[in-house]
């Protein structure tokens, strides 16, 4: 084989990487670059450390020279023992006196290096506070005060002064606080999900307000509404207790859907199903059968109705009562009318400032009109039908005694009655038997009608009530007439309560949220509910 045909065998030096010298050079260059970068980084770090040390030294020097360093910032433990003044306690008698308040920061602004303003908010009310550079107040303290995050809770100590001009942007306009100390109690985030508007009409949608309900509750209007809601419950309980009624608590978990299956919430109860109570009605009557005579309850009521209207909730606060009578169910109706007149009259007297606050935001409905003689206007159901007919409304469905008023009819009737009788509160008695529940007593003089009544505010229903059937045989017959079987699940204990005798009685159930809504003229019942529940809302 010729040499030229032999396979080429590389020489030992040929087996080395020809690029080795270049790679070695690159490695050396990379090392040099890394060393240079490390040197630069070191110099940069040293400079940064020097700057930090210098800034720290300057801050320490400023802190040492800050004559007010102990007068602001984190709350010292000793300061926590100071008794705070409420805005409702402020008066002109405190001019030139030192006070301490705990409030939210509604607004903070630096006017200059020597002047800053705080608008303080407490349960919706606002008071202006001022801080100015004067021994021992320092510029650092002014800068801190003017930079406080909105909605933070602070403790402010200062001298009460009379402003030269009333402060129109504050709720309390005839005084201001000249700050001597300001300490942080609870700092708020820098960005609020919505503005807390303490004045006038809302500036965001109802959905946004309800999604951020805690912030919404801080406004002056919401504060007023919740005070009035509290007042309705208090006045209801006050009247009932003075009348000799007993405060009861009935179950909210029940074993059967006794008042209609379509409108109840079903829940799991261990190995069986249970339901949330639609009302305490059957239990109130069982208490009457238990010789309790007069009972009342304030408790949640649950309705699984897919009603997305301005006045419907799936959970609302019920004010329920049941009462025995001796001769006629109108004894109880008189009692209920007096109860509502008492509540509405006392609301006007006891909560006048809160009502005025709400009316600034919701002036459209106007002041709620009560009967001038202090007695509720009472009309029969057919009187209401006649008034609508006179106004040109087609009432043929109502004249069949098989249908109730529609919402539109109720509102129109309310307007007619307001114009004719000058009242926003009235009662309709003697509803058709066909539109009332099985436990309702029929009118003995005309079986087409019943001994039942509804209460209305501004043309919308707030209470439904009636005389109840107290005879077991009549009760069972009424159930069958309504398509119910007395022996069906859930009615055994209720019916047994009547087998041993039960006195004549009547009562009703009021919707707290609706009373507040219609009394104040609010556009939506959700505004009169703390954390509303409807078909679309289960939070917050």
ZAKOL-105683 format. One record per residue (C-alpha): residue number from 1; residue in one letter; z, x, y. Coordinates in Angstrom, 2 decimals. Example, Ala and Ser with C-alpha at 12.3 -4.5 7.8 and 13.67 -1.06 7.14 Angstrom:
1:a:7.80:12.30:-4.50 .
2:s:7.14:13.67:-1.06 .
end
This chain:
1:x:0.00:0.00:0.00 .
2:x:-1.02:1.39:3.34 .
3:x:1.64:2.11:5.83 .
4:x:0.16:-0.50:8.08 .
5:x:0.79:-3.08:5.39 .
6:x:4.49:-2.30:5.02 .
7:x:6.90:-4.71:6.72 .
8:x:8.21:-3.36:10.01 .
9:x:11.76:-2.10:9.74 .
10:x:13.44:-1.83:13.12 .
11:x:15.13:1.35:14.00 .
12:x:18.91:1.27:14.42 .
13:x:18.63:1.42:18.19 .
14:x:16.20:-1.49:18.10 .
15:x:18.85:-3.78:16.55 .
16:x:20.94:-3.71:19.80 .
17:x:20.51:-6.57:22.35 .
18:x:18.09:-5.43:24.94 .
19:x:19.91:-7.55:27.53 .
20:x:23.31:-5.96:26.95 .
21:x:23.22:-3.80:30.06 .
22:x:22.36:-6.84:32.20 .
23:x:25.13:-8.97:30.63 .
24:x:27.65:-6.21:31.18 .
25:x:26.63:-6.09:34.84 .
26:x:26.99:-9.82:35.25 .
27:x:30.45:-9.73:33.70 .
28:x:31.53:-7.06:36.14 .
29:x:30.13:-9.07:39.06 .
30:x:31.91:-12.22:37.86 .
31:x:35.17:-10.30:37.63 .
32:x:34.71:-8.98:41.15 .
33:x:33.92:-12.51:42.45 .
34:x:36.96:-13.94:40.68 .
35:x:39.12:-11.23:42.17 .
36:x:37.74:-11.91:45.63 .
37:x:38.31:-15.67:45.19 .
38:x:41.84:-15.09:43.95 .
39:x:42.50:-12.86:46.95 .
40:x:41.12:-15.51:49.30 .
41:x:43.12:-18.25:47.59 .
42:x:46.22:-16.11:47.89 .
43:x:45.62:-15.56:51.60 .
44:x:44.93:-19.29:52.03 .
45:x:48.11:-20.23:50.12 .
46:x:50.12:-17.73:52.14 .
47:x:48.75:-19.22:55.37 .
48:x:49.49:-22.76:54.14 .
49:x:52.99:-21.75:53.16 .
50:x:53.45:-20.12:56.54 .
51:x:52.22:-23.26:58.29 .
52:x:54.50:-25.43:56.13 .
53:x:57.42:-23.16:56.88 .
54:x:56.56:-23.26:60.56 .
55:x:56.25:-27.07:60.52 .
56:x:59.50:-27.30:58.61 .
57:x:61.16:-25.04:61.12 .
58:x:59.71:-27.07:63.98 .
59:x:60.82:-30.31:62.32 .
60:x:64.26:-28.82:61.77 .
61:x:64.34:-27.74:65.39 .
62:x:63.21:-31.18:66.52 .
63:x:65.74:-32.77:64.18 .
64:x:68.42:-30.52:65.60 .
65:x:67.34:-31.55:69.08 .
66:x:66.94:-35.26:68.13 .
67:x:69.81:-36.92:69.92 .
68:x:69.20:-40.13:67.94 .
69:x:68.81:-38.67:64.44 .
70:x:71.78:-40.69:63.12 .
71:x:70.68:-43.90:64.83 .
72:x:67.57:-44.70:62.77 .
73:x:65.99:-44.24:59.34 .
74:x:67.70:-44.94:56.02 .
75:x:70.72:-47.23:56.22 .
76:x:73.94:-45.18:56.10 .
77:x:76.51:-46.56:53.66 .
78:x:79.04:-47.15:56.43 .
79:x:76.55:-49.24:58.43 .
80:x:76.14:-51.63:55.50 .
81:x:79.58:-53.04:56.26 .
82:x:78.47:-54.40:59.65 .
83:x:78.53:-58.20:59.96 .
84:x:75.06:-59.44:60.94 .
85:x:74.35:-62.26:63.40 .
86:x:71.94:-65.04:62.45 .
87:x:69.23:-66.01:64.92 .
88:x:70.59:-69.56:64.90 .
89:x:73.84:-68.15:66.31 .
90:x:72.21:-66.43:69.30 .
91:x:72.99:-67.86:72.72 .
92:x:73.19:-66.94:76.41 .
93:x:76.93:-66.38:75.94 .
94:x:76.03:-63.13:74.21 .
95:x:74.28:-61.59:77.23 .
96:x:75.34:-57.94:77.66 .
97:x:77.16:-57.97:74.32 .
98:x:76.29:-55.80:71.32 .
99:x:75.16:-57.57:68.15 .
100:x:73.66:-56.59:64.81 .
101:x:70.90:-58.58:63.12 .
102:x:69.10:-58.25:59.80 .
103:x:65.52:-59.48:59.99 .
104:x:61.92:-58.85:59.02 .
105:x:59.50:-56.92:61.23 .
106:x:56.98:-59.50:62.39 .
107:x:55.19:-56.98:64.59 .
108:x:55.79:-53.40:65.78 .
109:x:53.96:-51.54:68.53 .
110:x:54.39:-48.36:70.54 .
111:x:53.74:-49.00:74.21 .
112:x:54.16:-45.36:75.19 .
113:x:56.07:-42.25:74.11 .
114:x:59.06:-43.75:75.85 .
115:x:58.74:-47.46:74.98 .
116:x:58.21:-49.60:71.85 .
117:x:58.56:-53.29:70.93 .
118:x:59.66:-55.02:67.73 .
119:x:59.18:-58.72:67.07 .
120:x:61.87:-59.63:64.56 .
121:x:61.57:-62.65:62.26 .
122:x:64.36:-64.47:60.44 .
123:x:63.57:-67.63:58.43 .
124:x:60.49:-68.21:60.56 .
125:x:62.26:-67.77:63.91 .
126:x:61.30:-64.82:66.11 .
127:x:63.23:-62.69:68.60 .
128:x:61.86:-59.75:70.61 .
129:x:63.56:-56.36:70.49 .
130:x:62.87:-53.47:72.88 .
131:x:63.55:-49.74:72.56 .
132:x:63.24:-47.34:75.51 .
133:x:63.88:-43.62:75.90 .
134:x:67.32:-43.21:77.45 .
135:x:70.20:-41.09:76.22 .
136:x:70.82:-41.06:73.28 .
137:x:67.53:-42.80:72.31 .
138:x:64.90:-40.16:71.55 .
139:x:61.12:-40.17:71.47 .
140:x:61.28:-39.61:67.71 .
141:x:63.31:-42.80:67.34 .
142:x:60.80:-44.72:69.49 .
143:x:57.89:-43.45:67.40 .
144:x:59.73:-44.42:64.19 .
145:x:60.54:-47.90:65.48 .
146:x:57.03:-48.64:66.71 .
147:x:55.56:-47.50:63.39 .
148:x:57.61:-49.75:61.10 .
149:x:55.56:-51.62:58.50 .
150:x:55.16:-55.34:59.13 .
151:x:57.43:-57.49:56.91 .
152:x:59.93:-54.68:56.29 .
153:x:63.56:-55.78:56.43 .
154:x:65.57:-53.85:59.00 .
155:x:69.06:-53.84:60.42 .
156:x:69.01:-53.67:64.22 .
157:x:71.97:-53.18:66.51 .
158:x:71.48:-53.69:70.22 .
159:x:72.56:-55.25:73.49 .
160:x:71.54:-58.85:74.20 .
161:x:69.69:-59.04:77.52 .
162:x:68.08:-61.78:79.55 .
163:x:64.36:-61.04:79.99 .
164:x:62.86:-61.25:83.46 .
165:x:60.21:-63.65:82.14 .
166:x:60.74:-65.93:79.07 .
167:x:59.07:-64.40:76.00 .
168:x:56.40:-66.96:75.08 .
169:x:55.50:-65.29:71.78 .
170:x:59.08:-65.59:70.47 .
171:x:60.87:-68.65:69.09 .
172:x:63.96:-67.72:71.10 .
173:x:62.46:-67.01:74.51 .
174:x:65.48:-66.61:76.79 .
175:x:66.90:-63.40:75.34 .
176:x:65.87:-60.08:73.85 .
177:x:67.66:-57.28:72.04 .
178:x:67.70:-53.78:73.54 .
179:x:67.87:-51.56:70.47 .
180:x:70.62:-48.98:69.98 .
181:x:70.22:-48.52:66.20 .
182:x:67.52:-49.44:63.68 .
183:x:67.88:-48.86:59.94 .
184:x:65.57:-49.61:57.04 .
185:x:66.92:-51.97:54.37 .
186:x:63.74:-52.75:52.42 .
187:x:60.33:-51.32:53.33 .
188:x:57.23:-53.51:52.91 .
189:x:53.83:-52.28:51.75 .
190:x:51.43:-51.18:54.48 .
191:x:48.84:-53.87:53.65 .
192:x:49.86:-57.52:53.28 .
193:x:47.66:-59.77:51.07 .
194:x:47.72:-62.34:53.90 .
195:x:49.03:-62.53:57.43 .
196:x:52.37:-64.26:57.87 .
197:x:51.49:-66.69:60.62 .
198:x:54.69:-68.08:62.05 .
199:x:52.96:-70.04:64.82 .
200:x:50.61:-72.98:64.78 .
201:x:48.14:-74.03:62.09 .
202:x:47.48:-71.87:59.00 .
203:x:44.80:-69.20:59.38 .
204:x:43.96:-68.84:55.66 .
205:x:42.94:-71.32:52.96 .
206:x:45.48:-73.38:51.03 .
207:x:44.55:-71.50:47.84 .
208:x:45.29:-68.14:49.48 .
209:x:48.59:-69.46:50.79 .
210:x:49.64:-70.75:47.38 .
211:x:48.50:-67.56:45.62 .
212:x:50.81:-65.66:48.01 .
213:x:53.47:-68.34:48.17 .
214:x:56.41:-66.01:48.83 .
215:x:54.74:-64.75:52.01 .
216:x:53.74:-68.30:52.95 .
217:x:57.34:-69.46:52.57 .
218:x:58.39:-66.96:55.25 .
219:x:56.50:-68.82:57.98 .
220:x:58.40:-71.01:60.41 .
221:x:56.47:-74.12:59.27 .
222:x:57.14:-73.55:55.56 .
223:x:60.78:-72.83:56.32 .
224:x:61.00:-76.19:58.11 .
225:x:59.28:-78.07:55.26 .
226:x:61.62:-76.61:52.64 .
227:x:64.66:-77.52:54.77 .
228:x:63.42:-81.11:54.97 .
229:x:62.77:-81.20:51.20 .
230:x:66.33:-80.02:50.69 .
231:x:67.47:-82.71:53.11 .
232:x:65.78:-85.51:51.17 .
233:x:67.57:-84.51:47.95 .
234:x:70.87:-84.12:49.77 .
235:x:70.60:-87.50:51.51 .
236:x:69.56:-89.25:48.30 .
237:x:72.55:-87.82:46.43 .
238:x:74.87:-88.52:49.37 .
239:x:73.90:-92.21:49.48 .
240:x:74.03:-92.66:45.72 .
241:x:77.45:-91.04:45.36 .
242:x:78.90:-93.10:48.24 .
243:x:77.60:-96.23:46.50 .
244:x:79.59:-95.36:43.40 .
245:x:76.65:-94.11:41.36 .
246:x:77.00:-91.48:38.67 .
247:x:74.87:-88.32:38.66 .
248:x:73.27:-87.85:35.24 .
249:x:70.97:-85.34:33.53 .
250:x:68.57:-86.74:30.95 .
251:x:66.50:-84.77:28.37 .
252:x:63.15:-83.33:29.39 .
253:x:62.18:-82.55:25.78 .
254:x:61.50:-85.75:23.85 .
255:x:60.40:-86.41:20.29 .
256:x:57.69:-88.99:21.00 .
257:x:55.26:-89.94:23.74 .
258:x:56.96:-93.25:24.43 .
259:x:55.32:-93.97:27.80 .
260:x:51.72:-93.29:26.86 .
261:x:50.24:-90.45:24.82 .
262:x:47.39:-89.48:27.15 .
263:x:49.62:-88.40:30.00 .
264:x:52.12:-86.15:28.22 .
265:x:52.35:-82.41:27.64 .
266:x:52.77:-81.51:23.98 .
267:x:54.91:-78.45:23.17 .
268:x:55.94:-76.67:19.99 .
269:x:59.50:-77.46:18.99 .
270:x:60.35:-75.25:16.01 .
271:x:58.43:-76.82:13.07 .
272:x:57.43:-80.03:14.83 .
273:x:55.86:-81.21:18.07 .
274:x:57.77:-82.38:21.12 .
275:x:56.75:-83.64:24.56 .
276:x:57.79:-83.06:28.16 .
277:x:59.32:-86.25:29.58 .
278:x:57.12:-88.33:31.87 .
279:x:60.21:-89.91:33.43 .
280:x:63.90:-90.53:32.67 .
281:x:63.24:-94.29:32.52 .
282:x:64.28:-95.06:28.95 .
283:x:67.35:-92.81:29.17 .
284:x:68.46:-94.42:32.45 .
285:x:68.37:-97.81:30.75 .
286:x:70.27:-96.45:27.74 .
287:x:72.97:-95.26:30.16 .
288:x:73.19:-98.78:31.60 .
289:x:73.56:-100.10:28.04 .
290:x:76.31:-97.49:27.72 .
291:x:78.27:-99.30:30.48 .
292:x:77.62:-96.66:33.16 .
293:x:76.57:-99.40:35.67 .
294:x:74.99:-97.21:38.38 .
295:x:73.27:-93.90:37.64 .
296:x:70.91:-91.50:39.39 .
297:x:69.14:-88.23:38.69 .
298:x:67.25:-85.51:40.57 .
299:x:65.03:-83.67:38.10 .
300:x:61.48:-82.54:37.27 .
301:x:58.95:-85.04:35.95 .
302:x:55.85:-84.03:33.98 .
303:x:52.50:-85.84:34.00 .
304:x:49.52:-84.47:32.05 .
305:x:46.98:-86.19:34.27 .
306:x:43.80:-84.33:35.23 .
307:x:44.06:-85.60:38.81 .
308:x:42.96:-83.04:41.38 .
309:x:43.79:-85.10:44.45 .
310:x:45.78:-84.42:47.61 .
311:x:48.80:-86.34:46.27 .
312:x:48.98:-85.60:42.52 .
313:x:50.94:-82.87:40.73 .
314:x:51.46:-82.25:37.03 .
315:x:55.12:-81.44:37.72 .
316:x:57.07:-82.97:40.57 .
317:x:60.66:-83.67:41.58 .
318:x:61.80:-87.18:40.76 .
319:x:64.62:-89.08:42.46 .
320:x:65.53:-91.76:39.94 .
321:x:68.17:-94.47:39.94 .
322:x:69.18:-97.47:37.83 .
323:x:71.69:-100.12:38.84 .
324:x:73.21:-103.29:37.40 .
325:x:73.23:-106.54:39.38 .
326:x:75.08:-109.83:39.08 .
327:x:72.74:-112.55:40.28 .
328:x:69.23:-111.46:41.27 .
329:x:67.19:-108.26:41.10 .
330:x:66.77:-108.39:44.88 .
331:x:70.34:-107.06:45.03 .
332:x:68.94:-103.77:43.75 .
333:x:65.80:-104.06:45.88 .
334:x:67.99:-104.50:48.98 .
335:x:69.95:-101.44:47.91 .
336:x:66.78:-99.36:47.43 .
337:x:65.37:-100.41:50.79 .
338:x:68.61:-99.47:52.54 .
339:x:68.58:-96.16:50.66 .
340:x:65.11:-95.24:51.96 .
341:x:65.86:-96.37:55.51 .
342:x:69.01:-94.22:55.40 .
343:x:67.12:-91.15:54.16 .
344:x:64.28:-91.47:56.67 .
345:x:66.56:-92.25:59.61 .
346:x:68.91:-89.38:58.82 .
347:x:66.00:-86.97:58.42 .
348:x:64.99:-87.76:61.99 .
349:x:68.53:-87.23:63.25 .
350:x:69.57:-84.18:61.25 .
351:x:66.27:-82.30:61.07 .
352:x:64.71:-82.96:64.47 .
353:x:64.01:-79.23:65.20 .
354:x:62.35:-78.74:61.80 .
355:x:60.24:-81.89:62.24 .
356:x:59.10:-80.65:65.67 .
357:x:58.15:-77.28:64.12 .
358:x:56.01:-78.93:61.45 .
359:x:54.35:-81.23:63.95 .
360:x:53.14:-78.20:65.91 .
361:x:51.11:-77.18:62.86 .
362:x:50.23:-80.70:61.65 .
363:x:50.09:-82.98:64.71 .
364:x:47.33:-85.27:63.43 .
365:x:49.49:-87.84:61.61 .
366:x:51.92:-88.30:64.48 .
367:x:55.57:-89.28:64.36 .
368:x:56.67:-91.37:61.38 .
369:x:57.40:-94.97:62.44 .
370:x:60.49:-96.68:61.06 .
371:x:61.28:-100.41:61.31 .
372:x:62.89:-100.97:64.70 .
373:x:65.51:-103.37:63.31 .
374:x:66.58:-100.88:60.66 .
375:x:65.41:-103.15:57.83 .
376:x:62.45:-102.42:55.60 .
377:x:59.42:-104.68:55.91 .
378:x:59.04:-106.55:52.62 .
379:x:55.88:-108.43:51.66 .
380:x:54.74:-109.94:48.40 .
381:x:51.83:-108.37:46.56 .
382:x:49.63:-111.36:47.38 .
383:x:50.57:-111.05:51.07 .
384:x:49.08:-107.57:50.97 .
385:x:45.96:-108.93:49.27 .
386:x:45.65:-111.57:52.00 .
387:x:45.91:-108.95:54.77 .
388:x:43.11:-106.93:53.20 .
389:x:40.98:-110.04:52.76 .
390:x:41.44:-110.90:56.45 .
391:x:40.20:-107.39:57.28 .
392:x:37.00:-108.02:55.32 .
393:x:37.90:-106.07:52.17 .
394:x:36.52:-107.33:48.85 .
395:x:39.68:-108.26:46.93 .
396:x:38.11:-110.22:44.08 .
397:x:39.40:-107.69:41.52 .
398:x:42.94:-108.09:42.85 .
399:x:42.77:-111.88:42.77 .
400:x:42.20:-111.72:39.00 .
401:x:45.82:-110.43:38.64 .
402:x:44.52:-107.74:36.27 .
403:x:44.14:-104.83:38.70 .
404:x:46.27:-102.85:41.12 .
405:x:45.35:-101.64:44.61 .
406:x:42.98:-98.69:44.73 .
407:x:44.00:-95.65:46.79 .
408:x:41.51:-96.65:49.50 .
409:x:42.95:-100.17:49.61 .
410:x:46.51:-98.81:49.86 .
411:x:45.56:-96.61:52.81 .
412:x:43.74:-99.42:54.59 .
413:x:46.66:-101.78:54.02 .
414:x:49.01:-99.14:55.43 .
415:x:46.91:-98.95:58.61 .
416:x:46.83:-102.74:58.94 .
417:x:50.62:-102.96:58.54 .
418:x:51.19:-100.13:61.02 .
419:x:49.11:-101.94:63.64 .
420:x:50.58:-105.37:62.92 .
421:x:54.23:-104.54:62.21 .
422:x:54.60:-101.11:63.91 .
423:x:56.05:-99.38:60.84 .
424:x:54.93:-96.70:58.38 .
425:x:57.44:-97.76:55.71 .
426:x:57.18:-101.04:53.82 .
427:x:57.69:-102.65:50.41 .
428:x:55.45:-104.82:48.26 .
429:x:57.20:-107.11:45.76 .
430:x:55.96:-109.26:42.85 .
431:x:53.17:-107.15:41.35 .
432:x:50.98:-108.70:38.62 .
433:x:52.54:-108.37:35.18 .
434:x:49.29:-106.92:33.79 .
435:x:49.64:-103.70:35.84 .
436:x:53.31:-102.94:35.04 .
437:x:55.00:-101.20:32.06 .
438:x:56.30:-103.05:29.00 .
439:x:59.95:-102.90:30.06 .
440:x:59.26:-104.86:33.29 .
441:x:60.76:-108.35:33.62 .
442:x:58.28:-111.15:34.23 .
443:x:58.78:-113.53:37.15 .
444:x:60.41:-116.59:35.51 .
445:x:58.64:-118.89:37.99 .
446:x:55.14:-117.49:37.44 .
447:x:54.47:-115.32:34.40 .
448:x:51.36:-113.85:35.98 .
449:x:53.66:-111.84:38.23 .
450:x:56.65:-109.59:37.64 .
451:x:59.97:-108.79:39.27 .
452:x:58.62:-105.40:40.32 .
453:x:58.05:-103.56:43.58 .
454:x:56.45:-100.48:45.11 .
455:x:57.54:-98.57:48.24 .
456:x:54.92:-97.16:50.60 .
457:x:54.85:-94.53:53.37 .
458:x:51.76:-94.29:55.60 .
459:x:49.89:-96.51:53.14 .
460:x:50.56:-94.45:50.01 .
461:x:52.99:-95.15:47.19 .
462:x:56.21:-93.15:46.94 .
463:x:58.21:-95.31:44.51 .
464:x:57.66:-97.76:41.71 .
465:x:60.49:-99.96:40.45 .
466:x:61.41:-103.24:38.85 .
467:x:63.92:-105.42:37.11 .
468:x:64.01:-104.29:33.48 .
469:x:64.07:-106.52:30.44 .
470:x:67.60:-106.45:29.01 .
471:x:67.17:-108.87:26.08 .
472:x:66.07:-107.22:22.83 .
473:x:63.84:-110.07:21.61 .
474:x:62.08:-110.37:24.97 .
475:x:61.68:-106.59:25.09 .
476:x:60.04:-106.46:21.65 .
477:x:57.69:-109.34:22.57 .
478:x:56.70:-107.53:25.78 .
479:x:55.96:-104.36:23.82 .
480:x:53.66:-106.23:21.44 .
481:x:51.90:-107.88:24.38 .
482:x:51.18:-104.38:25.73 .
483:x:49.81:-103.17:22.38 .
484:x:52.97:-101.32:21.31 .
485:x:54.85:-101.75:18.05 .
486:x:58.67:-101.81:18.34 .
487:x:59.01:-99.91:15.08 .
488:x:56.73:-97.04:16.11 .
489:x:58.14:-93.52:16.42 .
490:x:60.24:-92.80:19.48 .
491:x:61.50:-96.31:20.29 .
492:x:64.24:-96.71:17.68 .
493:x:67.12:-95.32:19.74 .
494:x:65.92:-97.02:22.92 .
495:x:65.72:-100.44:21.29 .
496:x:69.01:-99.99:19.47 .
497:x:70.66:-99.59:22.89 .
498:x:69.82:-103.25:23.58 .
499:x:70.84:-104.66:20.20 .
500:x:74.52:-104.50:21.16 .
501:x:74.00:-106.13:24.54 .
502:x:72.91:-104.74:27.90 .
503:x:73.63:-106.11:31.40 .
504:x:70.82:-107.12:33.80 .
505:x:69.61:-104.10:35.74 .
506:x:66.85:-102.74:37.94 .
507:x:65.89:-99.42:39.44 .
508:x:63.11:-97.13:40.52 .
509:x:61.69:-93.65:40.64 .
510:x:60.87:-91.86:43.88 .
511:x:58.62:-88.84:44.27 .
512:x:60.45:-86.28:46.42 .
513:x:57.31:-84.30:47.20 .
514:x:55.43:-87.39:48.34 .
515:x:58.29:-88.51:50.58 .
516:x:58.21:-85.14:52.34 .
517:x:54.41:-85.12:52.51 .
518:x:54.03:-88.60:54.03 .
519:x:57.08:-88.36:56.28 .
520:x:55.74:-85.18:57.89 .
521:x:52.08:-86.19:57.72 .
522:x:51.09:-83.15:55.64 .
523:x:47.49:-83.12:54.38 .
524:x:48.42:-82.07:50.83 .
525:x:51.39:-82.64:48.54 .
526:x:51.24:-78.99:47.45 .
527:x:52.59:-78.02:50.86 .
528:x:55.67:-80.10:50.04 .
529:x:56.22:-78.40:46.67 .
530:x:57.92:-75.03:46.35 .
531:x:55.66:-73.61:43.61 .
532:x:53.17:-76.43:42.90 .
533:x:51.72:-77.21:39.50 .
534:x:48.43:-79.05:39.15 .
535:x:45.58:-79.01:36.59 .
536:x:44.25:-75.77:38.14 .
537:x:47.49:-73.94:38.93 .
538:x:50.17:-72.35:36.74 .
539:x:51.14:-69.51:39.10 .
540:x:53.04:-68.11:40.83 .
end
